[in-house]
Amino acid sequence: DQQVKQNSPSLSVQEGRISILNCDYTNSMFDYFLWYKKYPAEGPTFLISISSIKDKNEDGRFTVFLNKSAKHLSLHIVPSQPGDSAVYFCAASESAGGTSYGKLTFGQGTILTVHP
Amino acid sequence: DTAVSQTPKYLVTQMGNDKSIKCEQNLGHDTMYWYKQDSKKFLKIMFSYNNKELIINETVPNRFSPKSPDKAHLNLHINSLELGDSAVYFCASSQEAPPRRNTEAFFGQGTRLTVV
């Protein structure tokens, strides 16, 4: 039972264009969401996060949008650069009292390729 | 200076053997985790320790035993290795559990375990 899903295994965009990575979740107790970026043979590194009290968080070229009613979040990268090519993981954590409290629940990742 | 380091990076071993993966963090974090990335690429939590105390123990075969000699170290020992244990294992740490704003989890580079 996967509570966090990234239904697009891969995405290919041209340099300078916008990359939009999507993530859906099923657990309504999730109240904090994160995006991690992973290069081959390295561990995931934190990119950006958003609390459920917000619907948007921006950090430079990266913006995360949260639609709680749809249980959907997305990561926008604009403009995309070749160095952004990596696997992007969506993750969520739960407020106290839930069965998933105390951990990050990850999606399966989306491979982003940015072509020069 | 690596924040979360795990050794070895690659481990190839025969079925039935016992092996250990070591993890150390120099971030002064209170919480450490072990995650497994399976063949479907999901990152799934296995264990979480907070100040040397086990706080999360997912449905993992009891052949897997974590050991935390101090809050900077969390080792993973696996007995009687099976083919299905082949995966990438990631160690991580965070200041608190679950990771919240400004206290995101930091990951090691992963250990690729191959059981033959």
Interface residues (C-beta under 8 A of the other chain):
Chain A: Q2 Y32 L34 Y36 A41 E42 G43 P44 T45 F46 S49 S51 V87 F89 A91 S93 E94 Y101 G102 K103 L104 T105 F106 G107 Q108 G109
Chain B: V4 K9 Y33 Y35 K40 K41 F42 L43 K44 I45 S48 I55 I56 F90 A92 A97 P98 P99 R100 R101 E104 A105 F106 F107 G108 Q109 G110
